Amino acid sequence: MADAGWELQAARQLVVSCFRPRSGALRIRVIGELDAAVAGRFHDQIRALFAGPLGKVELDLAGVGFCDAAGGRAIIAARGRGVTSGVKVLLVAVHPAVRHVLQLLGEDL
């Protein structure tokens, strides 16, 4: 089944959980608001994850109902960190509000 991972809970109720389903990819599920108040902590946790060996990462954004430019940049940085680490980072179940912000920031989905 799934390995227990880490969880970050910020004052603004952003919950980030990490587990590995049977598919083998590391799944990072984000729930809450990804904004300037929590983007730095989110970025730090993602950066720490990429310090270890990974093959494929799925960033599940279905539970993110609000995302500002800082949150969008943190998501883009996560994808960039994957590229520099040789890890394929897939955005899965991207909430329409998050998709809109990422497109405004020039991210090709």
N, C-alpha and C positions, 0 to 999 in steps of 0.2 A: 504494500500500500504506500503510504506517504511517510517520509522521514520528517520528524519534527525539525523545525528550523528556528529562525529568530522572529521576534515580533517587536515592532516599534510602535508605541502609542504616545502620541504627542497631545498637548493640551487641547489642540483644535480637533481632536478625534480623528487623526489619520492613523489607520491601522495598516501595517505592512507585515504580511506573513510570508514565510518562505518554506517551501516543501518540494519534494521530488515525487511526482506521481509515477505511475507505472510506465509512462512514456519515456522516462529517463531524463527529460528536460527539467531543469530547475525552474519551478514556477514561483514567481513573486506576485502575490495578490495584494493590491492596494485598495483600501476602502476609506472613504472620507473626502476631505477637502485637501487638495494639493496646491497650496498657495505659498506666498512669501514667508509666512510664519513657520512653515514646516519644511520648505523645500531644501534648506541646508542640511537638516537632519536626514531627510530622505536621501539626498545625494551622498552623504557620508556613509550611510548604511550600504548603499549600492556599491560605492567604491570599495568598501571592506569586503564585500562578497566577491568582487572580481580579483581580489588578491589571491584567491585559491584557484585550483584547477576546475574549470567548467567546460562543458561542451556546448550546450545550447541553453538559452534562458528564454522563458516566456514571461513577459511583463503583462499581467492581467489587470487591466484598467477599468473593468466593468463597474466597479464599485466607487469610482471617482466621479462624484456628481458636480464638483466645481474644481476648476483648474485655472490659475492665472498665469501670466507670462513667466513668473519665477518657477512655478510648477512645471510648465511646459519646457523651460530650459533644463530643468533637472531631468526630465524624461529624455530629452535629446542628448544630454550629457551621458546618461546611462547607456544609450545606444552607442554613442561615440566611444565610451570606455570599453564596450564589448568589441568594437572594431579593433582598437589598439591592443586588446588582450587576445585577439583571435577567437572571440566567442560570438556566436550568432545570437543576437537579441531580437526576439519577435515581440511585437506589440499585439496582444490578443484581447478581444472583447473590449475594444476602445469605446468608451462612452462618447456619444455625439458631442457633448460639451468639450471634452478633452480633444477630440479629433479637430474641432473647430480652432481651438487655441494652437494646436500643433501646426495646422495648415497656415494660420496667420503668421506663425514663426518661420514658415518656409520648409517645414518638414514634409518629406514626400512619403505618404502612407500608401 
